[in-house]
Every structure is written in C-alpha cells, then in structure tokens.
C-alpha cells in the first residue's frame, strides 16, 4: 500500500475515534502539518472528511454511503435480519451478528437490549478473537491448519480473570465449540457480560456468520444466559435454512 493511502486511512481511523484538530492529527500520525492538510483537503473534496466552523475535522457524509453499501453487500445480513429481530424481541437482550473477514471477526449487525444497561459494541467493530463467543464460533469452523495459524498470531490480551491466555487453551476450546455447535464468553471480554453464540451456515455447510446473545450479569446470571441457548440455536437454524442449508443436513 502506498504511503499516501496508508496515511489517509490512518487519518480516517483517528477521526473514527472522535473529532480532531489539524495539529492533533499531525501529531497522532507523525507527519508534518502541511502533508496532513493536503490529505485532509483531498478527503474533504470526496466528502470523506468534514471540517466544522472551529476548524476541527470529523468523518464526512461520504462514508455513510460507503458503509451502507458495505452492509448491503453482505447478503447474510439481509437473510438473518428478520430472525435476529425476532430473537431480540423475544429475549429482550442484545443480539449480534458477526462474520470472519480478512482474518478478523467483525460485527455486521446489532440489535440493542431493551434494558438500560447497554453493551459498548457497534457495527463494524472488531470482536477479539480469543475471548468473544462469536469469534470462537467463526474460528472453530476453520480447517485445523488454518485455525492453528490464526491462533498463533493472536495477542492474548487479558481483559478479565476469565480471559484465555494461551494458544493451547484457545485451541482446546475451539475443538469443544466445533463439537458442540455453540460457544460462550463467560465474562472473558468484559467482567460483567456473559454471552452465547451459534453458527450460521450456507448451502455448502460452511459457517458464514455467527449470531450471539449478550447479557449483563445485573440483568441475568450466567446460568440463565445459558438457558437462552435453545432460542439462539433455533434462530441460527432458521437463518441457515434460509441461507440454503438443507434441513436434513442440520447444524453440526
């Protein structure tokens, strides 16, 4: 990737964290202000960046269209939508849809809980590969050799006392996930959140996405989150059927 493109993408990533001044952006990416200004002017012309009256920069409206198109190109999101909305309404809990893209687990849809306690997650955000239920489901479907290569590249950042901290521990859990057909995050990513996830398969039987239910422990304890698993599995089976998986094939 060219240096100019790399710098432009870094600018967009920084603005994704919040508004910034020219001086802040130059310092953050380590480039002279004149270079950053030229990049910002080009991005502004394409409406990818917006400068306000206080000369602070924001992500621009041009990105809205791109993000909408990116989501529309994921057919599984359209297929899953009515089923996930029904699951969200039935349980009242946060429901996520994630896919494995470019070596990362990415949230491609979200339905918020009706409870006041909400999760910090959003469409487009990456899910940690070693301590989120959706990522475990997605990794468990990889061929064993690829699965090991991916796991060997993971930085096992510890988020809670329950976080898996070694490739061996994660690989063992992925074997279990592949065998049982679902995964859990038992306060591994956030100490107050428990989650269960299950695979969505296409006509070939491969996992193309993972759906999950996430619940703060102040709303339901861990054991009652596991009680939601039958509803989740029924939902992912229905989505898989709509995605082309033969009914007689089931979910393995």
C-alpha positions in Angstrom: 0.0 0.0 0.0 1.4 3.4 -0.9 2.4 5.8 1.9 -0.2 8.3 0.9 -3.0 5.8 1.0 -1.8 4.5 4.4 -1.7 8.0 5.9 -5.1 8.8 4.6 -6.5 5.6 6.1 -4.8 6.4 9.4 -6.4 9.8 9.4 -9.8 8.3 8.9 -9.2 5.8 11.7 -8.2 8.6 14.0 -11.3 10.6 13.2 -13.3 7.5 13.8 -12.3 7.9 17.5 -13.6 11.5 17.5 -13.1 15.0 16.2 -9.6 16.2 15.9 -7.7 19.4 15.0 -5.0 19.6 12.3 -2.3 19.8 15.0 -3.7 16.7 16.8 -3.8 14.7 13.6 -0.3 15.7 12.6 1.0 14.6 16.0 -1.0 11.4 16.1 0.2 10.1 12.7 3.7 11.7 13.0 3.6 13.7 9.8 4.1 17.4 9.1 1.0 19.6 9.2 1.3 20.6 5.6 1.2 16.9 4.5 -1.7 16.2 6.7 -3.5 19.3 5.4 -3.1 18.2 1.8 -4.5 14.8 2.7 -7.4 16.3 4.6 -8.3 18.6 1.7 -8.4 15.6 -0.7 -10.6 13.7 1.7 -12.8 16.7 2.2 -13.3 17.1 -1.6 -14.6 13.5 -1.7 -16.8 14.1 1.4 -15.0 11.6 3.5 -14.0 14.3 5.9 -15.8 17.4 7.2 -14.3 20.5 8.8 -16.5 22.4 11.2 -16.6 26.2 12.0 -14.0 25.6 14.7 -11.6 24.1 12.2 -11.9 20.6 13.7 -12.2 17.6 11.5 -14.9 14.9 11.6 -15.7 11.9 9.4 -17.8 13.0 6.5 -21.1 12.1 5.0 -19.4 10.3 2.0 -18.5 7.5 4.4 -22.2 7.0 5.2 -22.9 5.8 1.7 -19.9 3.6 1.6 -20.8 2.0 5.0 -24.4 1.4 3.8 -23.1 -0.2 0.6 -20.7 -2.4 2.5 -23.5 -3.7 4.7 -25.8 -4.3 1.7 -23.1 -6.4 0.0 -23.4 -8.9 2.9 -26.3 -11.0 1.9 -26.3 -13.0 5.1 -27.2 -9.8 7.0 -30.4 -9.4 5.0 -31.2 -13.1 5.4 -30.6 -13.0 9.1 -32.3 -9.7 9.9 -36.0 -10.8 10.5 -34.8 -13.8 12.6 -32.4 -11.7 14.7 -35.1 -9.0 15.2 -37.5 -11.7 16.4 -34.9 -13.2 18.8 -34.1 -9.7 20.1 -37.8 -9.1 20.7 -38.4 -12.4 22.4 -35.4 -12.3 24.8 -35.1 -8.5 25.2 -31.3 -9.0 25.1 -28.5 -7.6 22.9 -28.2 -9.7 19.7 -25.1 -9.5 17.4 -24.3 -10.9 14.0 -20.6 -11.3 13.1 -18.6 -12.5 10.2 -15.0 -13.6 9.6 -13.3 -11.2 7.2 -9.6 -10.7 6.4 -8.5 -12.6 9.5 -10.8 -10.7 11.8 -14.2 -11.2 13.4 -16.3 -8.2 12.6 -19.8 -7.2 13.9 -22.1 -6.7 10.8 -25.4 -6.2 12.7 -26.6 -5.4 16.2 -30.0 -5.3 17.9 -29.9 -3.5 21.3 -31.2 -4.7 24.6 -34.4 -3.1 25.9 -32.7 -2.9 29.3 -31.0 0.3 30.4 -27.6 -1.4 30.7 -26.1 -1.5 27.2 -23.0 -3.0 25.7 -20.3 -1.0 24.1 -20.3 -2.5 20.7 -21.2 -1.3 17.2 -21.5 -2.4 13.6 -18.0 -2.5 12.0 -16.2 -3.0 15.3 -13.8 -6.0 15.5 -14.5 -8.7 18.1 -11.5 -10.0 19.9 -10.6 -13.5 18.6 -9.6 -15.1 21.9 -12.4 -14.1 24.2 -15.6 -13.4 22.4 -18.2 -16.1 21.7 -18.8 -15.0 18.1 -15.1 -15.2 17.3 -14.8 -18.7 18.8 -17.7 -19.9 16.6 -16.1 -18.4 13.5 -12.6 -19.8 14.3 -13.9 -23.2 15.2 -15.1 -23.7 11.6 -11.7 -23.1 10.1 -9.6 -26.1 8.8 -7.3 -27.2 11.6 -4.1 -26.0 10.0 -5.6 -22.5 9.3 -7.1 -22.4 12.8 -3.7 -23.0 14.4 -2.0 -20.4 12.2 -4.7 -17.8 13.2 -4.4 -18.7 16.8 -0.6 -18.5 16.8 -0.9 -14.9 15.6 -3.3 -13.7 18.3 -2.0 -11.4 21.0 -3.6 -12.8 24.1 -4.5 -9.5 25.8 -6.0 -10.2 29.3 -9.3 -8.3 29.8 -10.7 -10.2 32.8 -9.6 -13.0 35.2 -11.5 -15.4 32.9 -9.7 -14.5 29.6 -8.0 -17.3 27.8 -4.3 -16.6 27.9 -2.6 -19.2 25.6 -2.9 -20.7 22.2 -3.3 -24.1 23.7 -6.2 -23.1 25.9 -8.0 -21.4 22.9 -7.4 -24.3 20.5 -8.8 -26.8 23.1 -11.9 -24.6 23.5 -12.3 -24.3 19.7 -12.3 -28.1 19.5 -15.1 -28.2 22.0 -17.0 -25.4 20.2 -16.8 -27.3 16.9 -18.1 -30.5 18.6 -21.0 -29.0 20.5 -22.1 -26.4 17.9 -22.0 -23.3 20.1 -19.6 -21.1 22.1 -19.7 -19.0 25.2 -18.0 -16.0 26.6 -18.2 -16.4 30.4 -17.1 -12.9 31.5 -14.0 -13.2 29.4 -14.1 -10.0 27.5 -16.0 -7.8 29.9 -16.3 -8.9 33.5 -20.0 -8.1 33.7 -21.1 -9.6 30.4 -21.9 -13.2 29.6 -22.6 -14.4 26.0 -23.6 -17.4 24.0 -23.1 -17.7 20.2 -24.0 -20.2 17.5 -23.0 -20.7 13.8 -25.0 -19.7 10.7 -24.2 -22.0 7.7 -24.8 -21.6 4.0 -25.8 -24.2 1.4 -22.2 -25.7 1.5 -22.4 -26.2 5.2 -19.7 -23.8 6.0 -20.1 -21.2 8.7 -20.7 -17.8 7.1 -21.6 -15.9 10.3 -22.2 -16.2 14.0 -25.1 -14.9 16.0 -25.0 -14.2 19.7 -27.0 -13.1 22.7 -25.1 -11.0 25.2 -26.4 -10.2 28.7 -25.0 -8.1 31.6 -24.9 -10.1 34.8 -27.0 -7.5 36.6 -29.8 -8.5 34.2 -29.4 -12.3 34.2 -26.8 -14.5 35.9 -24.6 -16.7 33.8 -26.8 -19.9 34.3 -29.8 -18.1 33.0 -27.9 -16.8 29.9 -27.2 -20.5 29.1 -31.0 -21.0 29.3 -31.3 -18.8 26.3 -29.2 -21.1 24.1 -32.2 -23.2 22.7 -33.8 -19.9 21.4 -30.5 -18.9 19.9 -29.9 -22.3 18.2 -33.5 -22.3 16.8 -32.8 -18.8 15.4 -29.5 -19.8 13.7 -31.0 -23.0 12.3 -33.8 -20.9 10.7 -31.3 -18.4 9.3 -29.2 -21.3 7.9 -32.2 -22.8 6.3 -33.0 -19.5 4.6 -29.3 -19.3 3.5 -29.7 -22.6 1.7 -28.6 -25.2 4.2 -30.6 -28.4 3.6 -33.0 -29.1 6.5 -32.0 -32.7 6.7 -28.3 -31.7 7.0 -28.9 -29.9 10.3 -26.2 -28.0 12.0 -23.1 -29.9 13.1 
